[in-house]
Amino acid sequence: MPTRATPPNGAPCWVDLWTSDVEAARRFYGELFGWESGDPAPDFGGYFMFTRDGVPVAGAMGDMGDLKANDRWKVYFATDDADATLKTASAEGAQVVAGASAVADLGVQSAFVDPTGADFGTWQPGSFVGFTVLEEARAPFWFDLATRDHGRAVAFYGAVLGWEVDRQIENAQTTYTLLRPSSGGPPVAGIADASGFLPAGAPGSWTTYWQVDDTAAAVATVERLGGSVRMPAQGTPYGMVAEVADPTGAGFKLRTPPG
């Protein structure tokens, strides 16, 4: 699924970075992924987009006045009814950070903290549908949630986004649940039981995987640019994967397809 015109309801559709150092982020991601940086939009708090070959791939913004950036990537999920999703998320135990609000004619945005402590957002597309290229180099590949309350998370996102369990992968370390939209099709996200390795009291967190041609080389670039390595490149059944962070500590993963 390298390209799509619109995201399925409930699927990840956008990611953005709230960074304490905008210029450093422009340089870091520009060199790591070859992204171009758009101009900040004063009407939207200085928000700007990273583009890949001229196509939007992610967003970013800096501090919002006295509200300081948390240096994290946030994942947004598509909804065809932002108000209904807001009501369901609240009823299912989410903390509402920002209620459904229109962003010009681009779409309607909401922001939440799920019952396991993970930040996420929803986006009801208007003239902007989010990213349209996936599973290609320098584009998003996958999204997953690490949480100490796996069962609660699976139930929550099932109720809020209409996700259905595709299958579960179990081993001695974790249970990993793959989830697909209610409309069918392939899985769009995963939820991992991280109770075996997340510290007690640690909140859940969503992670974006970016596809690259060479994970080991990308990790070396991260280090050269002042980022950090949280998990060195290692082989998995799904390709070579590493976990890294940019110079401000915003974490993400890199993946090269197998073969």
VENMO-V484056 format. One record per pair of residues at least 24 apart in sequence whose C-alpha atoms are under 8 Angstrom apart, sorted by the first residue. I is the first residue (numbers start at 1). J is the second residue. If there is no record, write none. Layout:
((I	J) (I	J))
//
This chain:
((1	134) (1	135) (2	133) (2	134) (2	135) (2	136) (3	132) (3	133) (3	134) (4	132) (4	133) (5	129) (5	132) (6	129) (6	132) (7	78) (7	129) (7	130) (7	132) (8	78) (8	181) (8	183) (9	77) (9	78) (9	79) (9	80) (9	161) (9	181) (9	183) (10	77) (10	78) (10	79) (10	161) (10	162) (10	163) (10	181) (11	77) (11	78) (11	181) (11	188) (11	189) (12	75) (12	76) (12	77) (12	78) (12	143) (12	188) (12	189) (13	75) (13	76) (13	77) (13	78) (13	123) (13	129) (13	130) (13	131) (14	57) (14	58) (14	59) (14	75) (14	76) (14	77) (14	130) (14	131) (15	57) (15	58) (15	59) (15	73) (15	74) (15	75) (15	76) (16	58) (16	59) (16	60) (16	61) (16	73) (16	74) (16	75) (17	58) (17	59) (17	60) (17	61) (17	71) (17	72) (17	73) (17	74) (17	250) (18	60) (18	61) (18	62) (18	63) (18	69) (18	70) (18	71) (18	72) (18	73) (18	74) (19	60) (19	61) (19	62) (19	63) (19	69) (19	70) (19	71) (19	72) (19	248) (19	250) (20	62) (20	63) (20	68) (20	69) (20	70) (20	71) (20	248) (21	62) (21	248) (22	60) (22	61) (22	62) (24	247) (25	246) (28	222) (28	225) (28	246) (32	218) (32	221) (32	222) (33	138) (34	138) (35	138) (52	138) (52	139) (55	131) (56	130) (56	131) (56	132) (57	130) (57	131) (57	132) (57	133) (57	139) (57	140) (58	131) (71	248) (71	249) (71	250) (72	249) (72	250) (72	251) (73	207) (73	208) (73	250) (73	251) (73	252) (74	119) (74	120) (74	121) (74	206) (75	119) (75	120) (75	121) (75	206) (75	207) (75	208) (76	120) (76	121) (76	122) (76	123) (77	120) (77	121) (77	122) (77	123) (77	161) (78	122) (78	123) (78	124) (78	125) (79	122) (79	123) (79	124) (79	125) (79	161) (80	124) (80	125) (81	124) (82	108) (82	109) (82	110) (82	122) (82	123) (82	124) (85	160) (85	161) (86	110) (88	159) (88	160) (89	156) (89	159) (89	160) (92	156) (92	159) (92	160) (114	153) (114	156) (115	152) (115	153) (115	156) (116	147) (116	148) (116	149) (116	152) (116	153) (116	203) (116	204) (117	203) (117	204) (117	205) (118	145) (118	203) (118	204) (118	205) (118	206) (119	205) (119	206) (120	206) (135	211) (136	211) (136	212) (137	210) (137	211) (137	212) (137	213) (138	210) (138	211) (138	212) (139	210) (139	211) (140	208) (140	209) (140	210) (140	211) (141	208) (141	209) (141	210) (141	211) (141	255) (142	188) (142	189) (142	208) (142	209) (142	210) (143	188) (143	189) (143	190) (143	206) (143	207) (143	208) (143	209) (144	189) (144	190) (144	191) (144	192) (144	206) (144	207) (144	208) (145	190) (145	191) (145	192) (145	204) (145	205) (145	206) (145	207) (146	191) (146	192) (146	193) (146	194) (146	204) (146	205) (146	206) (147	191) (147	192) (147	193) (147	194) (147	195) (147	198) (147	203) (147	204) (147	205) (148	193) (148	194) (148	195) (148	196) (148	198) (148	202) (148	203) (148	204) (149	193) (149	194) (149	195) (150	191) (150	192) (150	193) (150	194) (153	191) (154	191) (207	251) (207	252) (207	253) (208	252) (208	253) (209	252) (209	253) (209	254) (209	255) (210	252) (210	253) (210	254) (210	255) (211	254) (211	255) (211	256) (211	257) (212	254) (212	255) (212	256) (213	256) (213	257) (214	255) (214	256) (215	240) (215	241) (215	242) (215	254) (215	255) (215	256) (218	254) (219	244) (222	246))
//
